[in-house]
Amino acid sequence: MKNGRKTTQLERVEIVQWIIANDMDYSRAMSKYNVSYGQVYSWTRKFKQGGPEALIDRRGKGKAIDQLTDDEKRDLEVKRLKARIEHLSTENAVLKKLQELERLDATHNTSTKQSKR
């Protein structure tokens, strides 16, 4: 079993076209291009279903804004606003805690000064 390697989209298209031209000979493609069977098989299947665009590696990339439906745009906006609310409430809690600590420190300092007299 061969380990796969990183390939560009153009390489994947070339490999798939070679496989189709050579009667779906996956094992020769594995040897010739130094790729794994799983890669070759999945690329061929994707190419047959969606053409060369199907071989673009989109892992980790979301849809472009213009490709989103209205519901998806609304869901993204809700998610963004919830994150904003969470950020602001955390910031508010930290500021309240800081004020409380400053108040305690101030009362502690005044009581220490009075006891030294």
Backbone as CSV, one residue per row, in Angstrom:
resi,resn,N_x,N_y,N_z,CA_x,CA_y,CA_z,C_x,C_y,C_z
1,MET,0.852,-1.178,0.000,0.000,0.000,0.000,0.893,1.234,0.000
2,LYS,0.698,2.082,-0.982,1.515,3.296,-1.076,0.922,4.410,-0.232
3,ASN,1.802,5.215,0.306,1.350,6.423,0.973,1.076,7.471,-0.084
4,GLY,0.096,8.311,0.174,-0.203,9.376,-0.774,0.777,10.517,-0.629
5,ARG,0.680,11.467,-1.515,1.511,12.666,-1.443,0.632,13.853,-1.786
6,LYS,1.114,15.027,-1.476,0.374,16.236,-1.798,0.439,16.487,-3.298
7,THR,-0.690,16.873,-3.856,-0.750,17.143,-5.288,-1.528,18.426,-5.531
8,THR,-1.275,19.028,-6.664,-2.047,20.210,-7.054,-3.284,19.758,-7.809
9,GLN,-4.183,20.683,-8.026,-5.395,20.333,-8.761,-5.053,19.923,-10.192
10,LEU,-4.100,20.607,-10.808,-3.713,20.257,-12.181,-3.137,18.840,-12.246
11,GLU,-2.337,18.472,-11.243,-1.810,17.108,-11.209,-2.931,16.093,-11.079
12,ARG,-3.892,16.372,-10.223,-5.011,15.453,-10.032,-5.802,15.281,-11.323
13,VAL,-6.032,16.382,-12.038,-6.758,16.304,-13.308,-5.960,15.465,-14.303
14,GLU,-4.667,15.695,-14.372,-3.808,14.938,-15.295,-3.842,13.454,-14.969
15,ILE,-3.755,13.117,-13.680,-3.758,11.720,-13.257,-5.082,11.060,-13.616
16,VAL,-6.181,11.740,-13.334,-7.503,11.179,-13.626,-7.681,10.987,-15.132
17,GLN,-7.252,11.941,-15.907,-7.372,11.798,-17.360,-6.525,10.624,-17.853
18,TRP,-5.350,10.416,-17.264,-4.515,9.284,-17.639,-5.220,7.974,-17.301
19,ILE,-5.848,7.928,-16.116,-6.553,6.715,-15.686,-7.696,6.396,-16.639
20,ILE,-8.474,7.395,-16.991,-9.605,7.181,-17.894,-9.108,6.730,-19.270
21,ALA,-8.025,7.322,-19.737,-7.479,6.959,-21.040,-6.865,5.558,-21.038
22,ASN,-6.460,5.063,-19.875,-5.818,3.746,-19.774,-6.733,2.719,-19.105
23,ASP,-7.979,2.728,-19.451,-8.961,1.721,-19.008,-9.018,1.543,-17.495
24,MET,-9.032,2.629,-16.777,-9.191,2.634,-15.321,-8.129,1.785,-14.610
25,ASP,-6.896,1.892,-15.040,-5.793,1.132,-14.450,-5.229,1.910,-13.254
26,TYR,-5.847,1.701,-12.100,-5.460,2.430,-10.895,-4.054,2.046,-10.424
27,SER,-3.717,0.757,-10.511,-2.422,0.323,-9.976,-1.249,0.890,-10.785
28,ARG,-1.394,0.989,-12.095,-0.312,1.607,-12.881,-0.217,3.099,-12.583
29,ALA,-1.355,3.739,-12.364,-1.350,5.164,-12.011,-0.661,5.373,-10.665
30,MET,-0.892,4.449,-9.735,-0.239,4.533,-8.426,1.276,4.517,-8.588
31,SER,1.756,3.613,-9.419,3.206,3.485,-9.627,3.772,4.673,-10.391
32,LYS,3.073,5.058,-11.444,3.578,6.119,-12.310,3.631,7.472,-11.609
33,TYR,2.592,7.785,-10.853,2.488,9.123,-10.248,2.821,9.152,-8.751
34,ASN,3.147,7.978,-8.175,3.507,7.887,-6.760,2.410,8.430,-5.844
35,VAL,1.199,7.926,-6.031,0.050,8.302,-5.215,-0.619,7.030,-4.707
36,SER,-1.486,7.163,-3.734,-2.137,5.990,-3.162,-3.397,5.621,-3.955
37,TYR,-3.818,4.383,-3.764,-5.010,3.889,-4.444,-6.236,4.696,-4.038
38,GLY,-6.352,4.976,-2.753,-7.513,5.726,-2.263,-7.624,7.098,-2.909
39,GLN,-6.488,7.778,-3.037,-6.497,9.092,-3.680,-6.962,8.970,-5.124
40,VAL,-6.351,8.051,-5.851,-6.640,7.894,-7.274,-8.110,7.534,-7.490
41,TYR,-8.590,6.611,-6.685,-9.978,6.168,-6.834,-10.947,7.304,-6.544
42,SER,-10.725,8.030,-5.444,-11.656,9.108,-5.091,-11.587,10.252,-6.092
43,TRP,-10.393,10.572,-6.598,-10.280,11.629,-7.605,-11.048,11.257,-8.860
44,THR,-10.926,10.001,-9.276,-11.618,9.553,-10.490,-13.128,9.639,-10.297
45,ARG,-13.604,9.181,-9.156,-15.043,9.224,-8.872,-15.549,10.664,-8.851
46,LYS,-14.808,11.544,-8.169,-15.207,12.955,-8.116,-15.179,13.602,-9.494
47,PHE,-14.157,13.281,-10.288,-14.021,13.858,-11.625,-15.195,13.455,-12.506
48,LYS,-15.593,12.193,-12.412,-16.726,11.721,-13.219,-18.026,12.402,-12.817
49,GLN,-18.182,12.700,-11.537,-19.416,13.319,-11.052,-19.456,14.825,-11.284
50,GLY,-18.316,15.512,-11.117,-18.362,16.970,-11.138,-17.351,17.654,-12.026
51,GLY,-16.569,16.908,-12.766,-15.583,17.526,-13.637,-14.360,18.001,-12.868
52,PRO,-13.497,18.786,-13.522,-12.243,19.235,-12.897,-12.456,20.080,-11.640
53,GLU,-13.570,20.811,-11.571,-13.823,21.653,-10.390,-14.023,20.816,-9.140
54,ALA,-14.463,19.568,-9.308,-14.701,18.695,-8.157,-13.393,18.288,-7.482
55,LEU,-12.273,18.460,-8.165,-10.977,18.057,-7.600,-10.289,19.176,-6.826
56,ILE,-10.933,20.318,-6.705,-10.373,21.417,-5.923,-10.458,21.054,-4.447
57,ASP,-9.352,21.232,-3.736,-9.306,20.918,-2.303,-9.859,22.102,-1.526
58,ARG,-11.034,21.942,-0.941,-11.672,23.036,-0.219,-11.691,22.789,1.285
59,ARG,-10.867,21.883,1.772,-10.870,21.620,3.216,-10.473,22.877,3.974
60,GLY,-11.232,23.172,5.007,-10.929,24.327,5.846,-11.402,25.650,5.282
61,LYS,-12.054,25.630,4.160,-12.522,26.871,3.550,-14.040,26.860,3.531
62,GLY,-14.633,27.931,3.969,-16.081,28.041,3.937,-16.558,28.527,2.584
63,LYS,-17.849,28.624,2.480,-18.422,29.141,1.247,-18.172,30.640,1.160
64,ALA,-18.114,31.139,-0.064,-18.010,32.582,-0.263,-19.370,33.197,0.092
65,ILE,-19.374,34.431,0.532,-20.605,35.089,0.964,-21.659,35.092,-0.147
66,ASP,-21.230,35.275,-1.380,-22.198,35.332,-2.471,-22.798,33.967,-2.793
67,GLN,-22.234,32.875,-2.264,-22.765,31.540,-2.499,-23.753,31.103,-1.421
68,LEU,-23.898,31.884,-0.372,-24.762,31.510,0.733,-26.220,31.833,0.432
69,THR,-27.099,31.003,0.962,-28.530,31.285,0.850,-28.899,32.323,1.905
70,ASP,-30.109,32.847,1.807,-30.562,33.842,2.785,-30.581,33.259,4.191
71,ASP,-31.023,32.002,4.329,-31.052,31.369,5.649,-29.643,31.216,6.218
72,GLU,-28.675,30.838,5.384,-27.302,30.684,5.844,-26.708,32.033,6.242
73,LYS,-27.030,33.076,5.480,-26.556,34.418,5.834,-27.142,34.851,7.172
74,ARG,-28.425,34.587,7.370,-29.089,34.949,8.625,-28.473,34.175,9.791
75,ASP,-28.218,32.888,9.594,-27.597,32.078,10.650,-26.207,32.585,11.002
76,LEU,-25.436,32.978,9.988,-24.108,33.537,10.248,-24.187,34.843,11.033
77,GLU,-25.149,35.677,10.688,-25.313,36.946,11.392,-25.702,36.706,12.851
78,VAL,-26.609,35.749,13.089,-27.009,35.408,14.456,-25.810,34.891,15.239
79,LYS,-25.028,34.045,14.611,-23.837,33.499,15.266,-22.841,34.610,15.607
80,ARG,-22.650,35.532,14.669,-21.733,36.653,14.905,-22.226,37.522,16.058
81,LEU,-23.529,37.794,16.085,-24.085,38.629,17.148,-24.012,37.937,18.505
82,LYS,-24.246,36.635,18.540,-24.129,35.902,19.808,-22.690,35.944,20.325
83,ALA,-21.733,35.803,19.424,-20.324,35.883,19.827,-20.006,37.273,20.362
84,ARG,-20.551,38.286,19.728,-20.339,39.679,20.167,-20.926,39.897,21.568
85,ILE,-22.134,39.378,21.780,-22.780,39.500,23.094,-21.942,38.793,24.157
86,GLU,-21.462,37.603,23.841,-20.629,36.845,24.780,-19.354,37.620,25.114
87,HIS,-18.734,38.202,24.097,-17.515,38.988,24.307,-17.799,40.193,25.210
88,LEU,-18.871,40.902,24.918,-19.192,42.097,25.710,-19.577,41.750,27.145
89,SER,-20.311,40.656,27.330,-20.688,40.288,28.696,-19.467,39.842,29.493
90,THR,-18.526,39.158,28.847,-17.282,38.773,29.527,-16.475,40.017,29.887
91,GLU,-16.395,40.945,28.948,-15.670,42.194,29.204,-16.309,42.953,30.365
92,ASN,-17.621,43.006,30.384,-18.353,43.684,31.453,-18.079,43.012,32.799
93,ALA,-18.077,41.689,32.837,-17.815,40.961,34.083,-16.402,41.237,34.584
94,VAL,-15.444,41.289,33.678,-14.059,41.568,34.073,-13.942,42.983,34.646
95,LEU,-14.596,43.944,34.005,-14.555,45.329,34.514,-15.206,45.445,35.883
96,LYS,-16.316,44.743,36.091,-16.980,44.767,37.401,-16.058,44.172,38.473
97,LYS,-15.391,43.081,38.124,-14.484,42.447,39.076,-13.314,43.374,39.410
98,LEU,-12.803,44.069,38.387,-11.709,45.019,38.600,-12.157,46.147,39.535
99,GLN,-13.348,46.670,39.308,-13.870,47.740,40.174,-14.038,47.233,41.605
100,GLU,-14.518,46.012,41.748,-14.702,45.444,43.079,-13.351,45.295,43.791
101,LEU,-12.354,44.818,43.065,-11.023,44.662,43.667,-10.420,46.011,44.036
102,GLU,-10.615,47.014,43.191,-10.111,48.351,43.498,-10.810,48.921,44.728
103,ARG,-12.117,48.681,44.841,-12.874,49.146,45.999,-12.375,48.459,47.269
104,LEU,-12.158,47.150,47.195,-11.651,46.421,48.360,-10.262,46.902,48.744
105,ASP,-9.422,47.145,47.747,-8.069,47.627,47.996,-8.113,49.018,48.637
106,ALA,-9.006,49.864,48.155,-9.123,51.219,48.709,-9.594,51.174,50.158
107,THR,-10.569,50.338,50.464,-11.044,50.247,51.851,-9.980,49.606,52.741
108,HIS,-9.244,48.672,52.195,-8.168,48.032,52.955,-7.060,49.038,53.256
109,ASN,-6.699,49.875,52.264,-5.661,50.882,52.463,-6.095,51.935,53.480
110,THR,-7.338,52.371,53.430,-7.794,53.391,54.384,-7.870,52.818,55.801
111,SER,-8.277,51.558,55.945,-8.328,50.971,57.272,-6.930,50.714,57.827
112,THR,-5.974,50.424,56.984,-4.586,50.242,57.422,-3.984,51.570,57.864
113,LYS,-4.288,52.630,57.123,-3.757,53.955,57.474,-4.351,54.411,58.812
114,GLN,-5.625,54.157,59.042,-6.265,54.580,60.288,-5.730,53.788,61.484
115,SER,-5.430,52.523,61.269,-4.930,51.716,62.394,-3.485,52.088,62.744
116,LYS,-2.715,52.672,61.819,-1.332,53.075,62.087,-1.278,54.352,62.913
117,ARG,-2.320,55.091,62.987,-2.317,56.376,63.712,-2.383,56.187,65.167
